[in-house]
């Protein structure tokens, strides 16, 4: 190199090249900072392994927010089996993404709802890497950062405030922790306790499992031998298990994958490698299924091999459960309707009782008023009218003569009392 030149590109990549070569040809770079990403992943930066040169590009955290020396955490691609990313604390596996599914790495931060970038995963005989490419026409500056405490942050530059806004933070807790539930265990965030054994499996160490130590994982209730008749149980919306000891073929269909797993005595599960366009490719697991996480609104399907006898029990339980719901729902509806009818009848009866009570009160008052009228016997009437004298006669009608006796009767009643 006769005339080395260093330049900082608009992408943030600091490059060194020979002045005689064109600046935009990355193959002519003698050195570039994008090969050593430190704690930040920028658009255009590759994160993975060059299988020809052996160069590995990965994130390394700072020791602290004010100390840029090497920290405890790294985030790097594992090429064994079907590639996936691991986050390590010192040398121990701490967290894991699911394998690339044609669209994304499940378990990675969901940071691209606004279309800041496109995600690309290149997987061939020369290199394996993940890269963010900026979307043409957008002006957003973005980056991923691995923090000193092991968090992954997605940040967006705010031009007006002139600072970085934390858009998404991925914290390793609960089900994100690698192998929290051990082999053949399933971690569900909504569950309490978090870990359950896959169907057809039981805790390897029951007492420890009950105490909240799930690291021992689960073992099969019924051993699965080559001579055992087997089938598959489908799980949906999960982060696929650790793929370090998996086998794959990108050209196979799901049905071909199923038949291959059924014939292979060591195969314990299968699924597609790519979920796009209805699914394609074949991914097989052997030995054990580790680090499975259940989701509520995302994730992939996986088909776990089981003895037909276990599947029959599972099918029977499902039918019983479905039958219970079929019986329970109409019963609840009928009881609810009956209860509402009784409430309505009670309300109607209450209204009728109130009406009758009101009429009874009115009648009682009327009867009370009637009882206050004085009663006069015939002898007093004779005395009051002077033995029906004509001088006391007021007139005569259809009911006979009418006599002026009211005052006299009243006075006689008072004297009598």
Secondary structure, DSSP 8 states (H G I E B T S, - for coil): --SEEEEE-TTS-EEEEETTS-TT-GGGEEEEGGGS-TTEEETT-EEEEETTT--EE-EEEEEETTEEEEEEEEEEEE-SSS-EEEEEETTEEEEE---B-SS-BTTS----TT--EEEEEEESSSEEEEEEEE-TT----EEEEE-TTS-EEEEEEETTTTEEEEEEEE---GGGBTTTT-BTEEEETTSSSSEEE-TTEEESSHHHHHTT--TT-EEESS---TTS-EEEEEEEEEE----TTEEEETT--HHHHHHHHHH-TTEEEEE-SB-GGG-B-EEEEES--BSEEE-SS--EEEEEEEEHHHHHHHHHHHHHHHHHHHHHHHHHHHHHHHHHHHHHHHHHHHHHHHHHHHHHHHHHHHHHHHHTS----HHHHHHHTTTT-GGGEEEEETTEEEE--HHHHHHHHHHH-
